[in-house]
Amino acid sequence: MKIAIPVKDENLTFFSNAGHTPKFAIYELSGTGMFRSFNLNSIIKNPRTDIDHDHAEEEHECNHGHDDEEHIKEHNKMGVALKDCSYIVVKKACKNTANSFTSQGIKLVKYNGEALDVNIILKETSSSFK
């Protein structure tokens, strides 16, 4: 099973706004119970072209209200890029971002903690991955 998590860069620092993240880290979950482990599979660039990934503001307002067709298409690129994932861990996701994932069958797992290390976040949310 694959799990996506929004990250700032290759240092795997969690990025709280899933729709504006510069990259996604894709992890493979293997094993069960105490033998469960997360292995980094790949890191992909957020495919949206309507935001500046190098200067994406992590605290950007999620409820931006952009409901025009072109803007929604940009969001949908993320769901398509992550279509092989079963889950995505998010702290914030606007309705267009959430819809881009759920339309591809990707379940959102809400993270409310303060950690920025994705390994800690994956451990803290691991009970959500079934």
ZIKABEL-V81710 format. One record per residue. N is the residue number from 0. RES is the residue in one small letter. PHI is phi as a letter, one per 40 degrees, with the letter a starting at -180 (none if undefined). OMEGA is omega in degrees with one decimal (999 if undefined). NEAR is the number of other ideal C-beta (glycine too) atoms within 8 Angstrom. Layout:
BEGIN
[[N:RES:PHI:OMEGA:NEAR] [N:RES:PHI:OMEGA:NEAR]]
END
This chain:
BEGIN
[[0:m:none:-179.2:7] [1:k:b:-179.5:12] [2:i:b:177.6:16] [3:a:c:176.6:14] [4:i:a:-179.0:13] [5:p:c:-178.9:16] [6:v:b:-179.9:17] [7:k:c:-174.8:10] [8:d:a:-178.2:8] [9:e:c:175.1:6] [10:n:c:176.0:6] [11:l:g:174.6:12] [12:t:c:-178.4:10] [13:f:d:178.2:15] [14:f:b:-168.4:14] [15:s:c:-177.8:10] [16:n:c:-173.2:16] [17:a:d:-177.8:14] [18:g:c:-176.9:13] [19:h:b:-179.0:11] [20:t:c:176.2:13] [21:p:c:-175.2:11] [22:k:a:172.7:15] [23:f:b:172.3:15] [24:a:c:-179.7:13] [25:i:b:-179.9:14] [26:y:b:175.0:14] [27:e:b:176.9:11] [28:l:c:178.2:11] [29:s:b:179.9:6] [30:g:g:178.6:7] [31:t:b:176.6:4] [32:g:f:-178.0:5] [33:m:c:179.0:3] [34:f:c:179.5:6] [35:r:c:178.4:10] [36:s:a:178.5:7] [37:f:b:179.9:11] [38:n:b:179.2:7] [39:l:c:-179.4:10] [40:n:c:-178.7:7] [41:s:a:171.9:6] [42:i:b:-179.5:10] [43:i:b:177.5:9] [44:k:c:173.4:6] [45:n:c:-174.6:14] [46:p:c:178.8:9] [47:r:c:179.0:11] [48:t:b:-178.4:6] [49:d:c:176.4:6] [50:i:b:177.9:8] [51:d:c:-176.0:5] [52:h:c:-179.0:10] [53:d:c:-178.8:5] [54:h:b:179.5:5] [55:a:c:180.0:13] [56:e:c:-177.1:7] [57:e:d:-178.2:9] [58:e:c:178.2:6] [59:h:d:-179.2:9] [60:e:c:-178.6:5] [61:c:c:-176.4:10] [62:n:c:-174.5:5] [63:h:c:172.3:7] [64:g:g:179.4:4] [65:h:c:-178.4:7] [66:d:b:179.4:6] [67:d:c:-173.5:6] [68:e:d:-178.1:5] [69:e:c:-179.9:7] [70:h:c:178.1:11] [71:i:c:177.1:12] [72:k:d:178.0:8] [73:e:c:177.0:10] [74:h:c:-176.1:14] [75:n:c:177.0:11] [76:k:d:-179.1:12] [77:m:c:179.2:16] [78:g:c:178.9:15] [79:v:c:-178.9:10] [80:a:c:-177.1:10] [81:l:b:-172.6:14] [82:k:d:179.0:9] [83:d:c:179.9:4] [84:c:c:175.8:11] [85:s:c:-176.0:9] [86:y:a:167.2:14] [87:i:b:177.7:16] [88:v:c:-178.4:12] [89:v:b:168.9:14] [90:k:b:177.4:9] [91:k:b:174.7:9] [92:a:a:177.0:11] [93:c:c:-176.6:10] [94:k:c:179.3:5] [95:n:c:177.5:12] [96:t:c:179.2:14] [97:a:d:179.6:11] [98:n:c:-179.7:12] [99:s:c:179.5:14] [100:f:c:-176.1:15] [101:t:c:178.1:11] [102:s:c:177.7:8] [103:q:b:179.5:10] [104:g:g:179.9:7] [105:i:c:180.0:14] [106:k:c:177.5:9] [107:l:c:174.5:11] [108:v:b:-177.1:11] [109:k:c:175.4:6] [110:y:b:-177.7:11] [111:n:b:-177.2:4] [112:g:c:-177.3:7] [113:e:b:-177.0:3] [114:a:c:174.2:8] [115:l:b:179.0:5] [116:d:c:-175.3:9] [117:v:c:178.7:12] [118:n:c:176.5:8] [119:i:c:-179.0:9] [120:i:c:178.6:14] [121:l:c:177.7:13] [122:k:c:-178.5:7] [123:e:c:-178.4:9] [124:t:b:-171.9:11] [125:s:d:-179.7:9] [126:s:c:178.9:4] [127:s:c:-176.4:7] [128:f:c:-176.2:11] [129:k:b:999:2]]
END
